[in-house]
Structure formats: C-alpha cells, structure tokens
Amino acid sequence: MGMRSPEAPSAEPLPGLDRASALPYHEQIYRLLLDLIVSGRLAPGEKLLQEKEYASRLGVSLAPVRQAILALAKDGYVTRTRGRGTYVRETKVGAEIQLLSSFTATLSATGLPVAMRVLSAETVPADERLSAALGVAEGAELFRLRRVAYLSGEPVVLLSASLPAALFPGLAEADLEGSLYGLLERRYGTVMTSARNVIEVVRALPEHAGHLQVPVGEALLRVEAVTLDQNGTPVEFSQVLYQADRFRFEIESHPRHGVGFRPAPTTPPDGTTP
C-alpha cells in the first residue's frame, strides 16, 4: 500500500461527538484532532482536511471546527499556511547549534529537508551602530546579505549579515545559498573564531512576519552577534530571527570553557512531543 502524499488531506476516520456532553463542541473537536496527532495517525507534515469537510463529517457548523484548529495552531500542533492549508507541525529542531558553525550545516544535521533563499545581497553604507560594531568608518561600504532558511518547506529563520565590503571583494557574485562561513573560509581564508552574542525575545515586525509567514507581533528569538576572525578582527555583524515555537535554546556553561547553546524540542502541556 503506497504512502499518502503530505499534500493529500488525511481521510483518517473521526469518532463522533458526544451530543450529551457538557464539553463544548470546539473542545471536543480539539481533543479528537489532538488524539490523531499525538497517536501518529496524523503524521508530522501531513495535511488536515478543510474545515468544511470536518464540519460535514461531524455534523456541526464551521465555527467550532475553526475554533478548534486555531487552538491547535496556537498550541503549536499544526501550522496554517495561506493558500496551502493546515499541516501537522514538523518535529522541532533538536540538534546542537554551535553559533559559530555553518548555519546551513547545523540545520542539515537535523535530518529535515533544508533550503536557503537569498532575499537581497547589496552594498550599503555603515551607519553609526555598524561602524562601531565592525570598527570601520561611518559611511564605509558594507556587504549586506539577507536570507530565509526553510525546514521541510516551512520558513523558520530570517538571517541578516553585514560584512566590510573591502575585505570580501566579489562576494555578491558568489553562490550565497549555501554556507556563508564555508564560503568565506574557502574563498578568502577567513575563519570565524569567536563572537559576542545577545539573545532576546522580540516581536515580529511586518517585514519579518511576511518572510516567516507568522502574524505581526508574533514572538521571535533574536540572536545578534559581532563575529571575529582568526586575527581578532570583527568581520561580521549578524542578526538571526528564529520562529520561537520551532527552537528552544539550552545553555550549557563550563568554567574557563565558555558557553554552548543547544536548541531542544519543547513539549506541549500533556508532555508529548509535537
């Protein structure tokens, strides 16, 4: 028996609703769908039926179905994409992230399909903040690269990097959809050796929300860093915005050996991993 395409909605049989229960229909529907997800009968990446199909099968109006699916999305069990439908959310990233390693290689280590899309690659003048961070004159040319990282076709990270253009001539013409750090090492002999990182929770601005397909105001994890090369020269100012419901950082520290960061899967309230 062949496997169903993730794009084909699941036809998993649904139990009926308890019409005599004091539990509202939307809560019953939430629990029915959650049971299908937790049990694996609705697999990660699998598409749910349309709301009207669930309503027809369960003999209810659209309103409780929509309320139940919105609650599943809010709790991190499903993801809703305009024009595509509602899908069971993929397992959250749980592989180790070393903030100075290749971001592309780090995501690839999760075993999920990874893609990187370049939004822009341009030369811009250094403003006061970037001038101070990178030790260049205000107005000096910087190469700014903005990209979106995808896991299993879903945009999960928005990356921005600014580098002194004088140090990396011709960078705009290179293949920028792979590892940036790998490219800098191969082409320019630049090895990233240390960084000063600041991690905080921010709210998605309209331009962030559009690229990450999240609501404006959604919580994001932001990591800003100034990265030094093997000579101790600051060569990159980066800003990375993570979908907060796809990543969780565990911090492991050792005396005299610095701090390591590791994202781990979070668990829903019932203790299962989505």
C-alpha positions as a printed Julia matrix, in Angstrom:
274×3 Matrix{Float64}:
   0.0    0.0    0.0
   1.54   3.31  -1.1
   2.17   6.21   1.24
  -0.16   9.2    1.05
   1.37  12.44  -0.17
   1.63  15.12   2.53
  -0.27  17.39   0.14
  -3.26  15.0    0.19
  -5.55  15.71   3.16
  -5.84  12.9    5.67
  -9.03  10.84   5.5
  -8.47   9.37   8.96
 -11.86   8.28  10.39
 -13.23  10.55  13.09
 -15.17   9.42  16.15
 -18.49  11.12  16.63
 -19.12  13.96  19.05
 -20.84  13.36  22.35
 -24.01  15.4   21.92
 -24.96  14.92  25.58
 -21.6   16.13  26.92
 -21.29  19.45  28.72
 -17.96  19.89  26.9
 -18.36  22.44  24.07
 -18.09  21.13  20.52
 -14.92  23.09  19.79
 -13.19  21.49  22.79
 -14.33  18.01  21.74
 -13.06  18.6   18.2
  -9.75  19.9   19.58
  -9.33  16.71  21.61
 -10.3   14.45  18.68
  -7.74  16.05  16.37
  -5.1   16.21  19.1
  -5.51  12.48  19.71
  -4.93  11.81  15.99
  -1.75  13.92  16.09
  -0.33  12.54  19.33
  -1.05   8.93  18.3
   0.73   9.44  14.98
  -2.36   8.75  12.87
  -1.86  12.3   11.64
   1.89  12.41  10.95
   4.22  15.45  11.02
   3.89  17.33   7.73
   0.52  15.76   6.93
  -2.27  17.98   5.64
  -5.56  18.24   7.52
  -8.93  18.24   5.82
 -10.61  21.52   5.04
 -12.67  22.95   7.87
 -15.92  22.45   5.94
 -15.09  18.76   5.48
 -14.6   18.27   9.22
 -17.82  20.19   9.86
 -19.72  17.93   7.43
 -18.27  14.72   8.9
 -19.03  15.77  12.47
 -22.41  17.32  11.77
 -21.57  20.77  13.16
 -21.18  24.29  11.84
 -17.85  25.73  10.72
 -17.4   27.86  13.85
 -16.41  25.12  16.39
 -14.14  23.44  13.82
 -12.36  26.69  13.07
 -12.04  27.46  16.8
 -10.53  24.02  17.46
  -7.98  24.27  14.63
  -6.99  27.79  15.66
  -6.38  26.48  19.18
  -4.23  23.63  17.81
  -2.2   26.18  15.85
  -1.8   28.41  18.91
  -0.61  25.43  20.97
   1.98  24.51  18.33
   0.46  21.27  16.99
  -0.4   22.49  13.48
   0.69  25.25  11.16
  -1.64  27.19   8.87
  -0.27  28.5    5.56
  -2.36  30.82   3.45
  -3.21  29.24   0.11
  -1.9   25.78   1.11
  -3.91  24.64   4.1
  -3.27  23.34   7.61
  -0.5   20.84   8.36
   0.67  18.9   11.38
   3.76  20.73  12.57
   7.11  19.06  11.98
   9.2   17.94  14.94
  11.04  20.88  16.44
  14.75  21.3   15.87
  16.68  19.35  18.47
  20.19  19.08  17.07
  23.02  21.06  18.63
  23.59  24.54  17.31
  27.05  25.98  17.7
  26.62  29.67  16.97
  29.96  29.83  15.13
  29.34  26.8   12.93
  27.82  26.81   9.46
  24.15  27.62   9.91
  23.27  25.57   6.81
  25.2   22.55   8.09
  23.62  22.89  11.52
  20.09  22.75  10.15
  21.0   19.92   7.77
  22.14  17.89  10.78
  18.51  17.72  11.93
  17.78  15.33   9.06
  14.97  17.54   7.76
  15.0   19.0    4.22
  16.8   22.36   4.31
  16.76  25.22   1.81
  18.14  28.76   1.89
  16.67  31.61  -0.18
  18.51  34.88  -0.75
  16.29  37.92  -0.21
  18.9   40.56  -1.01
  22.66  40.95  -1.44
  23.72  44.57  -1.66
  26.3   47.18  -0.68
  25.17  49.7    1.94
  26.92  52.46   3.93
  27.79  51.69   7.55
  25.58  53.55   9.98
  26.77  54.63  13.42
  25.9   51.32  15.07
  27.53  49.1   12.46
  30.54  51.4   12.26
  31.15  50.92  15.99
  30.47  47.17  15.89
  32.8   46.43  12.97
  35.46  49.07  13.61
  35.01  50.78  10.24
  34.43  54.41   9.35
  30.86  55.62   9.34
  29.69  55.5    5.72
  32.18  52.75   4.77
  30.81  50.18   2.33
  29.32  47.05   3.88
  28.1   43.94   2.08
  24.66  43.08   3.48
  23.13  39.65   2.9
  19.57  38.78   3.9
  18.28  35.21   3.63
  15.44  32.95   4.77
  16.1   29.38   5.94
  13.47  26.7    5.36
  12.94  23.38   7.13
  10.68  20.94   5.28
   9.5   23.81   3.08
   8.5   25.99   6.04
  10.31  29.32   6.64
  11.72  29.18  10.18
  14.7   31.57  10.35
  15.43  35.02   8.93
  19.14  35.84   8.68
  20.94  39.13   8.06
  24.73  39.56   7.87
  26.77  42.73   7.31
  30.48  42.48   6.44
  33.12  45.08   5.44
  32.98  45.06   1.63
  36.7   45.85   1.32
  37.59  42.52   2.96
  35.46  40.41   0.64
  35.59  41.69  -2.96
  33.29  39.88  -5.37
  31.21  38.28  -2.62
  27.95  39.38  -4.26
  28.72  37.22  -7.3
  29.27  34.04  -5.26
  26.73  31.3   -4.5
  25.08  32.62  -1.36
  22.51  29.87  -0.83
  24.96  27.59   0.96
  27.17  28.08   4.0
  28.38  31.69   4.27
  31.14  30.8    6.72
  32.32  27.95   4.5
  32.44  30.33   1.54
  34.44  32.93   3.48
  36.96  30.32   4.53
  37.37  28.74   1.08
  37.45  31.94  -0.95
  39.04  34.48   1.4
  40.83  32.42   4.04
  38.67  33.97   6.76
  37.91  31.67   9.7
  35.31  32.76  12.25
  36.77  32.09  15.71
  34.71  33.94  18.33
  31.59  36.04  18.72
  29.75  38.22  21.17
  26.08  37.19  21.17
  22.95  38.79  22.57
  19.78  36.67  22.7
  16.37  38.18  23.37
  12.69  37.81  22.56
  11.29  40.38  20.13
   8.01  40.86  18.28
   7.72  40.26  14.55
   7.58  43.45  12.52
   5.55  43.41   9.27
   8.64  42.65   7.12
   9.62  39.77   9.44
   6.09  38.39   9.53
   5.84  38.32   5.76
   9.04  36.33   5.26
   8.42  33.91   8.15
   4.68  33.58   7.5
   3.75  34.45  11.08
   1.35  37.12  12.42
   2.69  40.61  13.05
   3.61  40.8   16.72
   4.45  37.08  16.98
   7.25  36.31  19.45
  10.62  35.62  17.78
  14.0   34.71  19.23
  16.63  37.21  18.06
  20.36  36.49  18.2
  22.62  39.44  17.38
  26.36  38.86  17.15
  29.65  40.53  16.28
  31.95  37.81  14.96
  35.75  37.93  14.91
  38.11  36.19  12.51
  41.35  34.3   13.3
  43.17  37.63  13.67
  40.72  39.0   16.2
  39.25  41.41  13.62
  35.48  41.99  13.7
  34.26  40.9   10.26
  30.53  40.3   10.62
  27.53  41.81  12.35
  24.64  39.35  12.18
  21.03  39.23  13.23
  19.17  35.92  13.23
  15.43  35.72  13.92
  14.12  32.3   14.87
  10.49  31.21  14.98
  10.15  30.9   18.74
   7.88  27.84  18.56
  10.42  25.89  16.49
  13.56  26.46  18.59
  14.47  26.43  22.25
  17.98  27.22  23.43
  19.56  25.21  26.19
  22.63  26.89  27.65
  25.49  24.72  28.84
  28.36  26.53  30.55
  31.76  25.34  31.74
  34.3   27.26  33.83
  37.07  28.56  31.55
  35.48  26.98  28.5
  32.74  29.4   27.62
  29.08  28.75  26.94
  27.42  26.5   24.38
  23.91  26.86  23.01
  21.66  23.96  22.09
  18.06  24.14  20.81
  15.88  21.32  22.12
  12.36  20.15  21.29
   9.76  21.71  23.52
   6.83  19.66  24.75
   3.13  20.52  24.8
   1.29  20.6   28.14
   0.48  16.86  28.05
   4.18  16.0   27.79
   4.14  14.68  24.22
   6.48  15.99  21.53
   4.58  17.51  18.57
